[in-house]
Amino acid sequence: MAKAKPLINPGTASGDSNRVQQTIEDDIRFKKLIENSFSGISLLDKDINIIYRSPSAERITGWTTPDRKKSSLSDLAHPADREQLKLLLNEVLNTPGLSKTCSFRSKHFDGHFTWLQSTFTNMLNEPGIEAIVSNFIDATEKKQAEELLQQTIKELSAYKYALDESVIVAITHQKGVIQHV
């Protein structure tokens, strides 16, 4: 008995079915990349409400999507950063295609604040996206390192000033020629 041929949609050539299969595989690959990305991704509507959040966004902020939807971005921003964030979001919202990057503190689900470095891109007019795309990373360690460096520089400058004001110090090279006083 001959093996039955699979039914083929008369409107679909074999090349078309290969393209459809490739599209499905590409969509799955893309979804896996987004879900396992290092950076968080959020899609926001024109009112800055969440449409979508990647699993990495939940990992970075600690907020599950349902819990996060209960608070606005402004509610979670540190009070000292709210005005800067509001101005940036208004600029992005009013300029299709515009991307703006900023760092701000956001309340983590556990209650402490983390520094987020975020790029907001207005893709509201882009078919298939129709959102403001927010890509962000946790920049807390970077900010803490910068603050420590600035504090160290400040302390070293104070020590240098104190030495310059209180002691006569001469720096010479091996032959005794003064290089700095």
C-alpha positions in Angstrom: 0.0 0.0 0.0 1.4 3.4 -1.0 2.1 6.0 1.7 -0.5 8.8 1.7 0.8 12.2 0.8 0.2 14.9 3.4 -2.5 17.4 2.5 -1.1 20.6 1.3 -3.1 23.8 1.3 -3.5 24.6 -2.5 -2.6 28.2 -1.8 0.7 27.3 -0.1 3.7 26.2 -2.1 6.4 24.1 -0.4 8.6 27.2 -0.3 5.9 29.1 1.6 5.6 26.3 4.2 9.4 26.5 4.7 9.2 30.2 5.3 6.3 29.8 7.7 8.3 27.2 9.7 11.4 29.4 9.7 9.2 32.3 10.9 7.9 30.2 13.8 11.4 29.1 14.7 12.7 32.7 14.6 9.8 33.8 16.8 10.6 31.1 19.4 14.3 32.0 19.2 13.5 35.7 19.6 11.2 35.0 22.6 13.9 32.9 24.3 16.5 35.6 23.8 14.2 38.3 25.3 13.2 36.0 28.2 16.8 35.3 29.1 18.3 38.7 28.4 20.6 40.4 30.9 18.6 43.7 30.5 15.0 44.2 31.4 12.5 45.2 28.8 9.2 46.9 29.4 6.6 48.1 26.9 4.6 51.2 27.9 1.5 52.6 26.4 1.0 56.3 25.7 -0.1 56.8 29.3 3.1 55.2 30.6 1.2 52.1 31.8 2.8 48.7 31.4 1.8 46.5 28.4 4.5 43.9 28.7 7.5 43.2 31.0 10.2 40.6 30.3 11.1 38.0 32.9 14.5 39.7 33.4 12.6 43.0 34.3 10.9 41.0 37.1 14.3 39.6 38.2 16.0 43.1 38.2 13.2 44.9 40.1 11.7 42.1 42.1 8.2 43.1 41.1 6.0 40.6 39.3 4.1 42.1 36.4 0.7 42.1 38.3 2.2 43.7 41.4 4.1 46.3 39.2 0.9 47.3 37.4 -0.5 48.5 40.7 2.0 51.3 40.8 3.0 54.0 38.3 6.6 54.5 37.3 6.5 57.8 39.0 5.3 56.2 42.3 8.3 53.8 42.3 10.9 56.4 41.3 12.9 58.0 44.1 11.4 61.3 45.1 14.7 63.1 44.1 14.5 61.6 40.6 10.8 62.0 39.8 10.9 65.4 38.1 13.9 64.4 35.9 12.2 61.2 34.9 8.9 63.0 34.2 10.6 65.5 31.9 12.4 62.8 30.0 9.3 60.7 29.5 7.3 63.7 28.3 10.0 64.5 25.8 10.1 60.9 24.5 6.3 60.7 24.5 6.0 63.8 22.3 8.8 62.8 19.8 8.2 59.7 17.7 11.4 57.6 17.2 13.3 59.5 20.0 15.5 57.5 22.3 16.7 58.9 25.6 18.9 57.3 28.3 18.9 58.2 32.0 19.8 56.8 35.3 17.3 56.9 38.2 16.5 55.2 41.4 13.6 52.9 41.5 12.0 51.1 44.4 12.7 47.4 44.5 10.0 45.0 45.6 12.0 44.4 48.8 11.7 48.1 49.7 15.2 49.4 49.0 16.1 51.6 46.0 18.2 50.4 43.1 19.8 52.4 40.4 18.4 51.7 36.9 20.1 52.8 33.7 17.3 52.9 31.2 16.8 53.8 27.5 13.3 54.8 26.6 12.4 54.7 22.8 9.2 56.1 21.4 7.9 53.4 19.0 4.2 54.2 19.4 3.9 54.8 15.7 5.7 51.6 14.8 3.3 48.9 13.5 3.5 45.8 15.6 5.1 47.5 18.5 3.0 50.6 19.3 4.7 51.2 22.6 7.4 53.1 24.4 10.2 50.6 24.7 12.2 50.7 28.0 15.5 48.7 28.1 17.1 48.8 31.4 19.8 47.3 33.6 20.6 47.4 37.3 23.3 50.0 37.6 23.5 50.0 41.5 27.0 48.5 41.7 28.3 50.9 39.1 26.8 53.9 41.0 28.1 52.7 44.3 31.6 52.4 42.8 31.4 55.9 41.3 30.3 57.3 44.7 33.2 55.5 46.4 35.7 56.8 43.8 34.4 60.4 44.3 34.7 60.1 48.1 38.2 58.7 47.8 39.2 61.6 45.4 37.7 64.1 47.9 39.6 62.6 50.8 42.9 62.5 48.9 42.4 66.2 47.9 41.9 67.1 51.5 45.0 65.3 52.6 47.0 67.0 49.8 45.7 70.4 50.8 46.5 69.7 54.5 50.0 68.6 53.7 50.6 71.6 51.4 49.4 74.0 54.1 51.2 72.6 57.1 54.5 71.1 56.0 57.3 72.1 53.8 57.9 69.1 51.6 60.5 69.0 48.9 60.6 66.2 46.3 64.0 65.7 44.7 65.4 63.2 42.2 68.4 61.0 43.0 71.0 63.8 42.4 69.2 66.2 44.9 67.7 68.5 42.4 64.3 69.8 43.7 61.4 68.9 41.5 58.4 70.0 43.7 58.0 72.0 46.9 
